[in-house]
Amino acid sequence: METIRGYDVVIRVLFFGPVVERVGEREVQLEYQSGMSLQDVTMKLQARYPKAFEIVSLTAVNHVQTRDMDLALADNDEITFMAKFSGG
Protein backbone atom coordinates (compact mmCIF):
# COMPACT_ATOMS: atom_id res chain seq x y z
CA MET A 1 0.00 0.00 0.00
CA GLU A 2 1.28 3.46 -0.86
CA THR A 3 2.27 5.68 2.05
CA ILE A 4 2.41 9.47 2.03
CA ARG A 5 3.94 11.29 5.02
CA GLY A 6 3.56 8.19 7.15
CA TYR A 7 -0.11 7.61 6.31
CA ASP A 8 -1.53 4.84 4.17
CA VAL A 9 -3.38 6.11 1.11
CA VAL A 10 -6.62 4.14 1.23
CA ILE A 11 -10.27 3.93 0.34
CA ARG A 12 -12.36 2.42 3.12
CA VAL A 13 -15.16 0.13 1.89
CA LEU A 14 -18.04 -0.94 4.16
CA PHE A 15 -20.65 -3.62 3.53
CA PHE A 16 -24.05 -3.89 5.26
CA GLY A 17 -26.89 -6.37 5.59
CA PRO A 18 -26.81 -9.55 3.53
CA VAL A 19 -23.89 -8.16 1.49
CA VAL A 20 -21.67 -8.75 4.54
CA GLU A 21 -22.62 -12.43 4.55
CA ARG A 22 -21.61 -12.82 0.91
CA VAL A 23 -18.35 -10.89 1.28
CA GLY A 24 -17.40 -12.55 4.55
CA GLU A 25 -16.31 -9.33 6.27
CA ARG A 26 -17.80 -5.95 7.10
CA GLU A 27 -14.93 -3.78 5.87
CA VAL A 28 -12.05 -3.85 3.40
CA GLN A 29 -9.48 -1.26 2.45
CA LEU A 30 -8.26 -0.61 -1.06
CA GLU A 31 -5.18 1.33 -2.09
CA TYR A 32 -6.14 4.75 -3.39
CA GLN A 33 -4.77 5.70 -6.79
CA SER A 34 -4.96 9.19 -8.26
CA GLY A 35 -7.86 9.50 -10.71
CA MET A 36 -9.76 6.58 -9.17
CA SER A 37 -13.54 6.63 -9.65
CA LEU A 38 -16.41 4.84 -7.99
CA GLN A 39 -16.67 2.68 -11.12
CA ASP A 40 -13.04 1.56 -10.67
CA VAL A 41 -13.67 0.45 -7.10
CA THR A 42 -16.99 -1.20 -7.94
CA MET A 43 -15.50 -3.21 -10.81
CA LYS A 44 -12.55 -4.34 -8.69
CA LEU A 45 -14.85 -5.49 -5.89
CA GLN A 46 -17.37 -7.11 -8.28
CA ALA A 47 -14.56 -9.27 -9.62
CA ARG A 48 -13.51 -10.23 -6.09
CA TYR A 49 -17.03 -10.74 -4.64
CA PRO A 50 -19.40 -11.49 -7.54
CA LYS A 51 -22.11 -13.10 -5.38
CA ALA A 52 -22.22 -10.06 -3.11
CA PHE A 53 -22.66 -7.63 -5.97
CA GLU A 54 -25.61 -9.62 -7.30
CA ILE A 55 -27.62 -8.09 -4.44
CA VAL A 56 -26.00 -4.65 -4.03
CA SER A 57 -28.59 -1.99 -4.77
CA LEU A 58 -27.47 1.03 -2.76
CA THR A 59 -24.11 2.78 -2.87
CA ALA A 60 -22.94 5.74 -0.81
CA VAL A 61 -19.74 7.75 -0.79
CA ASN A 62 -18.94 9.57 2.43
CA HIS A 63 -22.47 8.93 3.75
CA VAL A 64 -24.21 10.33 0.64
CA GLN A 65 -26.12 7.91 -1.59
CA THR A 66 -25.03 8.10 -5.23
CA ARG A 67 -25.52 6.46 -8.59
CA ASP A 68 -22.77 8.49 -10.25
CA MET A 69 -20.25 5.79 -11.17
CA ASP A 70 -17.92 8.45 -12.64
CA LEU A 71 -17.64 10.12 -9.24
CA ALA A 72 -13.98 10.91 -8.55
CA LEU A 73 -12.68 9.52 -5.27
CA ALA A 74 -10.11 10.95 -2.89
CA ASP A 75 -7.80 9.44 -0.32
CA ASN A 76 -9.67 8.42 2.84
CA ASP A 77 -13.08 8.35 1.15
CA GLU A 78 -15.54 5.85 2.55
CA ILE A 79 -17.73 3.80 0.21
CA THR A 80 -20.71 1.80 1.42
CA PHE A 81 -22.43 -1.03 -0.46
CA MET A 82 -25.71 -2.48 0.76
CA ALA A 83 -28.74 -4.41 -0.42
CA LYS A 84 -32.31 -3.23 -0.14
CA PHE A 85 -33.86 -4.56 2.98
CA SER A 86 -37.19 -4.46 4.69
CA GLY A 87 -38.12 -4.81 8.26
CA GLY A 88 -40.87 -4.23 10.65
Secondary structure, DSSP 8 states (H G I E B T S, - for coil): --EETTEE-EEEEEEETHHHHHHSSSEEEEE--TT-BHHHHHHHHHHH-HHHHTT--EEEETTEE---TT-B--TT-EEEEE------
